[in-house]
C-alpha cells in the first residue's frame, strides 16, 4: 500500500501562484455483489459519492483476493462511473471472487480492497467461443493473456511481465519462447522461472547494444486458460551495457525505415505537483513498419527499457513524471528488428511552470496542443522511476541535457520555490509591521 505525504500549509503558502494541494484517494468500494448468470457473472456495487469518480476497476480471481494478499487474476474497467459490470466466466474454474476499486477524475484510486463478493459458477456452462473463420483474423480480447513489457536486468537475465498469471507445459516451453537478433540469430536460453505474471529468463551473455526480439507463442497460457493475445506477445529489448562487446558496430536499416515526423512534446502539471507529458508525431506510412520503439531518459544520456507501440499510434502519454529533465528517444522498427536513426525530444519540468514551458527538440519541431490528437491515438506507457534500470544505447548520444548548461534542473526548481517563499514571507512581514505601526499611531 502506498503511503501518501500530507502537507499542512499556511494560508499564506496556499495563496502562492502554482501551489499544489494534496488530494486524498477515493474511499474503498463497498456493497459488492456477484451473481452467476450462465456464462457471465453480474457484478454490482455501491457508488462512491464523496469523490467525482471517472471509472471503476473490477478485479476477479479464482481464489479469495482478500485472503491472498490482494493478488488477483485479471480485471475489467467500466466505461464511466456506472456501478455494474458483466464479466465472462473464466474456463476451468468453479469459483469467482470479485472486488472493486474506484478511480477519481484526478487519477487517484482507492488504496485497498475493503470487501469482495463470491460467485459459484455453473460447472456445466462453458464460455461462448466464436466460430473460427478463414476470412478474418482473430481479434484481441481484454481477458487474453497479454505480454505487457520485458526489461533487461543483467547481461544474462530478461524479465517479462504479463497481464495475468501465466503457465506452460515444461516440455513445450522451448518451442514457445524465442529471443533473436534482427538477423535472426537466436540468443540461447538456459532456463526460465515463472512466478505468477512474471517470467524470468536466464540467457547466455547478451551482446551489448544489440536489439533482441522476445517472442512468446501458444504453449504459454493464463493459469485460468486464457489464450495468449494475438498481438501482445512480442517486445524488443536492448542487450545489457555490461554484456559482451559486439564484434562490429550494429548498423541501422536507414534506407527502408524513416523516422517519425513532426515530433513534439508538451507538459501539463498535475494536482500533486508532478506532470503529465505527451509526445506526438505524424503517423509513419512505411509499409515495412512493425512498431514504434520509445525510450525514456532523465539525463539525456542513459535510457530506460524500450516500450513497443503499435504502428497506428501517433503519440504517448506519461503520467506522474517528477520535475526535472525528461526526454524521449523514438524509433521506427520493422519485423526483423531493424530500427530507424531515431528522434530525440525533451522537456525541462519546473514546479509551477506553465504548459509548454522550457521545452525543446533536437529536431526543432513546433509544440502542439496537449489535446490536438484524439485520445484513441495516444498510448499511455509506464513512467520510469529512480529504481528503473537505465543504460546507454549503442550509437546514441544526445547532448540535450548539456544544453541546460550543466545545471541540475531539480536543484533549480527547489531554489526557485525557496526564493519565492522567502519573498512572500518578507513582504508579509513588512505589511504586518506597517499595520502595527499604524495602529500604535
C-alpha positions in Angstrom: 0.0 0.0 0.0 1.4 3.3 -1.0 2.0 6.0 1.7 0.9 9.5 0.8 2.6 12.6 2.3 0.0 15.0 3.7 1.3 18.6 3.9 -0.2 21.2 6.3 0.1 24.5 4.6 -0.4 28.0 5.9 -2.9 30.4 4.3 0.0 32.4 3.0 1.5 29.4 1.3 -1.8 28.4 -0.2 -2.1 31.8 -1.8 1.1 31.2 -3.8 0.7 31.0 -7.6 1.4 27.4 -8.7 0.7 25.9 -5.2 -0.3 22.3 -5.3 -2.8 20.9 -2.8 -2.6 17.3 -1.7 -5.6 15.3 -2.6 -6.9 12.2 -0.9 -7.7 8.9 -2.7 -11.3 7.8 -3.0 -12.6 5.6 -0.2 -12.8 1.9 -0.6 -15.8 0.5 -2.6 -18.4 -1.4 -0.6 -21.7 -3.1 -1.2 -20.2 -5.5 -3.8 -22.4 -8.3 -5.0 -21.8 -11.0 -7.7 -24.4 -13.3 -9.3 -23.6 -16.1 -11.8 -25.9 -16.0 -14.8 -25.0 -18.7 -17.3 -21.7 -17.8 -19.0 -21.5 -14.4 -17.2 -21.2 -13.0 -13.7 -23.2 -9.8 -13.0 -21.3 -7.6 -10.5 -22.8 -4.6 -8.7 -21.6 -2.2 -6.0 -22.5 1.0 -4.2 -21.4 4.2 -5.8 -18.6 6.3 -4.3 -20.3 9.7 -3.7 -17.5 11.5 -1.7 -15.3 12.0 -4.8 -16.0 12.5 -8.5 -15.3 9.0 -10.0 -14.1 8.7 -13.5 -14.4 4.9 -13.7 -14.2 1.7 -11.6 -11.9 -1.3 -11.9 -13.5 -4.7 -11.3 -10.9 -7.3 -10.2 -11.6 -11.1 -10.3 -9.8 -14.3 -9.3 -10.4 -18.0 -8.8 -9.1 -17.5 -5.2 -10.1 -15.1 -2.5 -8.5 -11.7 -3.2 -8.7 -10.5 0.4 -7.2 -13.8 1.8 -4.5 -13.8 -0.8 -2.7 -10.5 0.0 -4.6 -8.7 -2.7 -3.5 -10.9 -5.6 -5.9 -11.3 -8.5 -6.1 -13.0 -11.9 -7.3 -10.0 -14.1 -9.6 -7.0 -14.1 -12.1 -5.2 -16.3 -12.8 -1.4 -16.4 -16.2 0.3 -16.6 -16.8 2.9 -19.3 -17.6 5.6 -16.9 -18.9 5.8 -13.3 -21.6 3.2 -13.7 -21.9 0.7 -10.7 -22.4 -2.6 -12.5 -20.4 -4.8 -14.9 -20.9 -8.1 -16.6 -17.9 -10.5 -16.6 -17.4 -13.5 -18.8 -16.8 -16.7 -16.7 -13.3 -18.0 -17.0 -12.8 -21.6 -18.1 -11.7 -24.4 -15.8 -12.9 -22.9 -12.5 -15.9 -23.2 -10.3 -15.5 -20.1 -8.2 -15.1 -16.4 -8.9 -14.1 -13.8 -6.3 -14.7 -10.2 -7.2 -13.6 -6.9 -5.7 -13.8 -3.3 -6.9 -11.8 0.0 -6.6 -12.7 3.5 -7.7 -10.5 5.8 -9.8 -11.2 9.6 -9.3 -11.2 12.1 -12.1 -7.8 13.3 -10.9 -6.4 9.8 -11.4 -6.2 8.8 -7.7 -7.5 5.3 -6.9 -8.8 3.5 -3.8 -5.8 2.4 -1.8 -7.1 -1.0 -0.8 -9.8 -3.7 -1.2 -12.4 -3.3 1.5 -14.6 -6.3 0.7 -15.2 -8.9 -2.0 -18.1 -11.0 -3.4 -18.1 -14.7 -4.3 -20.0 -16.4 -7.0 -20.3 -20.1 -7.6 -20.1 -20.9 -11.3 -22.1 -23.5 -13.1 -19.7 -26.3 -13.9 -21.8 -27.3 -16.9 -21.6 -24.0 -18.6 -18.8 -23.1 -20.9 -17.8 -19.7 -22.3 -19.1 -18.8 -25.7 -16.5 -19.1 -28.4 -16.9 -17.5 -31.7 -16.6 -20.0 -34.6 -13.3 -19.6 -36.5 -13.4 -18.3 -40.0 -10.8 -18.3 -42.8 -11.5 -14.8 -43.9 -10.8 -12.7 -40.8 -8.0 -12.5 -38.3 -8.8 -13.3 -34.6 -9.5 -10.2 -32.6 -7.7 -9.4 -29.3 -9.8 -9.8 -26.1 -9.4 -7.8 -22.9 -9.3 -11.1 -21.0 -6.5 -12.6 -23.1 -3.0 -13.2 -21.7 -1.0 -10.1 -22.8 2.7 -9.5 -22.8 3.0 -6.1 -21.1 6.7 -5.5 -21.1 10.2 -7.0 -20.9 13.3 -5.5 -19.4 17.0 -6.5 -19.2 18.1 -6.7 -15.6 21.6 -8.2 -16.1 23.8 -9.4 -19.0 22.1 -12.8 -18.6 18.6 -12.0 -17.4 15.5 -10.8 -19.1 12.3 -10.3 -17.0 8.9 -10.5 -18.9 5.7 -9.2 -17.3 2.2 -10.4 -18.4 -1.3 -9.1 -17.7 -2.1 -12.1 -15.5 -0.6 -15.2 -14.0 0.9 -17.4 -16.7 1.8 -21.1 -17.1 3.2 -23.5 -19.7 3.8 -27.2 -20.1 7.5 -27.6 -19.3 8.1 -30.0 -22.2 6.7 -27.4 -24.7 8.3 -24.3 -23.2 11.3 -24.3 -25.5 9.1 -24.1 -28.6 7.0 -21.3 -27.2 9.8 -18.8 -26.5 12.4 -17.3 -28.8 15.0 -14.5 -28.4 16.5 -13.4 -31.7 18.5 -10.5 -33.2 17.5 -8.6 -36.3 19.5 -11.0 -38.4 17.6 -14.0 -36.9 20.5 -15.2 -34.7 19.0 -16.8 -31.6 20.2 -15.9 -28.1 20.4 -19.3 -26.3 18.1 -19.7 -23.3 19.4 -21.6 -20.2 16.3 -21.7 -18.1 13.0 -19.8 -17.3 11.3 -19.3 -13.9 7.6 -18.5 -13.8 6.1 -16.7 -10.7 2.5 -15.5 -11.2 2.6 -13.0 -14.0 6.4 -12.7 -14.2 8.8 -14.8 -16.2 12.5 -14.6 -15.5 14.6 -15.8 -18.5 18.2 -16.8 -18.0 20.2 -16.5 -21.2 23.7 -16.7 -22.4 25.5 -13.4 -22.2 23.8 -10.8 -24.3 25.7 -8.6 -26.8 25.9 -5.0 -25.6 23.7 -2.6 -27.5 22.1 -5.4 -29.7 18.3 -5.2 -30.2 16.6 -8.5 -29.4 13.1 -9.7 -30.2 11.5 -11.6 -27.3 8.5 -13.6 -28.6 6.1 -16.0 -27.0 3.7 -18.4 -28.6 0.7 -20.7 -27.8 2.2 -23.2 -25.3 2.1 -20.2 -22.9 -1.4 -19.6 -21.5 -3.0 -18.0 -18.5 -3.5 -20.1 -15.3 -7.2 -19.9 -15.9 -6.9 -21.0 -19.5 -6.7 -17.5 -21.1 -5.2 -17.7 -24.6 -2.1 -15.7 -25.5 -3.1 -12.4 -27.1 -2.8 -12.4 -30.9 -0.8 -9.2 -31.0 0.7 -8.5 -27.5 3.1 -11.4 -27.5 6.4 -9.8 -28.7 8.6 -7.0 -27.4 12.1 -5.6 -28.2 14.9 -5.2 -25.6 18.4 -3.9 -25.8 21.4 -6.0 -24.7 22.8 -5.0 -21.3 25.5 -2.4 -21.2 27.7 -4.9 -19.3 27.2 -7.6 -21.9 29.6 -9.0 -24.5 31.2 -6.3 -26.7 29.8 -6.5 -30.3 32.2 -7.8 -32.9 31.2 -5.0 -35.1 29.1 -1.8 -34.8 25.4 -2.6 -35.4 24.1 -0.9 -38.5 20.7 0.7 -38.7 18.4 0.0 -41.6 18.1 3.6 -42.6 17.3 3.1 -46.3 13.9 1.4 -45.7 12.9 2.9 -42.4 12.3 6.6 -41.9 11.9 8.3 -38.6 8.7 9.7 -37.1 7.9 13.1 -38.5 6.8 16.4 -36.7 7.7 15.0 -33.3 6.7 17.4 -30.5 6.4 17.3 -26.7 4.1 19.1 -24.2 3.6 19.0 -20.5 0.8 19.7 -18.0 1.1 20.0 -14.2 -1.0 17.5 -12.2 -2.7 18.4 -8.9 0.0 16.5 -7.0 2.9 18.6 -8.4 4.1 16.0 -10.9 3.5 16.3 -14.6 1.6 14.6 -17.4 3.8 14.6 -20.5 2.6 13.9 -24.0 4.7 13.4 -27.1 3.1 13.3 -30.6 4.1 12.7 -34.1 2.8 12.2 -37.6 2.0 8.6 -38.4 4.7 6.7 -40.3 3.3 5.2 -43.5 6.3 3.0 -44.3 4.8 -0.4 -45.4 7.7 -2.3 -43.6 6.9 -0.7 -40.3 6.3 -3.2 -37.5 6.1 -1.0 -34.4 7.3 2.2 -32.7 10.0 1.9 -30.1 10.1 4.6 -27.3 12.9 5.0 -24.7 12.8 7.4 -21.7 15.6 9.3 -20.1 16.1 11.6 -17.1 19.6 12.8 -18.0 19.7 12.7 -21.9 22.5 10.1 -21.8 21.1 6.8 -20.2 17.8 5.3 -21.1 15.2 3.0 -19.5 13.9 -0.2 -21.2 12.1 0.3 -24.6 8.3 0.4 -25.0 7.0 -1.1 -28.2 3.9 0.6 -29.6 1.5 -0.4 -32.5 2.1 1.3 -35.9 -1.1 3.3 -35.8 -0.2 5.1 -32.6 0.7 8.8 -33.1 1.7 9.7 -29.6 2.4 8.6 -26.0 1.2 9.9 -22.6 3.2 9.5 -19.4 1.7 10.4 -16.0 3.4 11.2 -12.7 6.6 12.5 -14.2 8.6 14.2 -11.5 10.1 17.7 -12.0 13.4 17.9 -13.8 14.8 17.0 -17.2 12.8 14.4 -19.2 13.4 13.1 -22.7 12.1 10.6 -25.2 14.0 8.8 -27.9 11.6 7.5 -30.6 12.5 5.0 -33.4 10.6 3.1 -36.1 11.2 -0.7 -36.2 10.5 -3.4 -38.8 9.6 -7.1 -38.2 13.3 -8.0 -38.5 14.3 -5.7 -35.6 16.0 -3.1 -37.7 15.4 0.4 -36.4 15.5 4.0 -37.8 18.1 6.5 -36.7 15.6 7.9 -34.1 14.3 11.3 -33.0 15.0 12.8 -29.6 12.7 15.2 -27.9 12.8 16.6 -24.3 11.3 19.0 -21.8 12.5 20.6 -18.5 9.7 20.3 -16.0 9.8 23.0 -13.3 7.3 23.3 -10.4 4.7 26.0 -11.2 5.8 26.2 -14.9 3.1 26.8 -17.4 2.1 24.4 -20.1 4.8 24.0 -22.8 7.4 25.9 -20.8 11.1 25.2 -21.1 10.8 22.6 -23.8 12.7 21.8 -27.0 13.7 19.2 -29.5 16.8 18.2 -31.3 14.7 18.3 -34.5 13.5 21.8 -33.7 9.8 21.0 -34.2 6.9 23.2 -33.1 4.9 22.4 -29.9 1.3 21.4 -30.4 -1.7 21.4 -28.1 -1.9 18.7 -25.4 -5.4 17.7 -26.8 -4.6 18.0 -30.5 -4.9 14.3 -31.3 -7.8 12.0 -30.4 -7.3 10.1 -27.2 -7.5 6.8 -29.1 -4.3 7.6 -30.9 -2.4 8.3 -27.7 -0.8 5.3 -25.9 -0.3 5.5 -22.1 3.1 4.0 -21.1 4.5 3.5 -17.6 6.9 6.2 -16.5 10.4 5.2 -15.4 11.4 5.9 -11.8 14.6 6.2 -9.9 14.6 2.4 -9.5 14.3 1.7 -13.2 17.5 0.2 -14.6 19.0 2.5 -17.3 21.8 2.1 -19.8 23.4 3.8 -22.7 22.2 2.8 -26.2 25.0 1.9 -28.5 25.4 4.6 -31.1 23.0 7.0 -29.4 24.4 10.1 -27.6 22.2 13.1 -27.4 23.7 16.1 -25.6 20.3 17.6 -24.8 20.9 17.6 -21.0 24.1 19.6 -21.6 22.0 22.3 -23.3 20.8 23.3 -19.9 24.4 24.5 -19.1 25.1 21.5 -16.9 22.6 22.9 -14.3 20.7 20.3 -12.2 17.1 21.3 -13.0 15.7 19.7 -9.9 18.0 21.9 -7.8 16.9 25.0 -9.8 13.3 24.1 -9.1 13.9 23.8 -5.3 15.8 27.0 -5.3 13.1 28.8 -7.2 10.4 27.7 -4.8 12.5 28.5 -1.8 13.3 32.0 -3.1 9.5 32.6 -3.8 8.7 31.6 -0.2 11.3 33.9 1.3 10.0 36.8 -0.8 6.4 36.1 0.2 7.4 35.9 3.9 9.4 39.1 3.7 6.5 41.0 2.0 4.0 39.7 4.6 6.3 40.7 7.5 6.7 44.2 6.1 2.9 44.6 5.7 2.3 43.3 9.3 4.9 45.7 10.7 3.4 48.6 8.8 -0.1 47.8 10.1 1.1 47.5 13.7 2.8 50.9 13.5 -0.4 52.4 12.1 -2.4 51.0 15.0 0.1 52.4 17.5 -0.1 55.9 16.0 
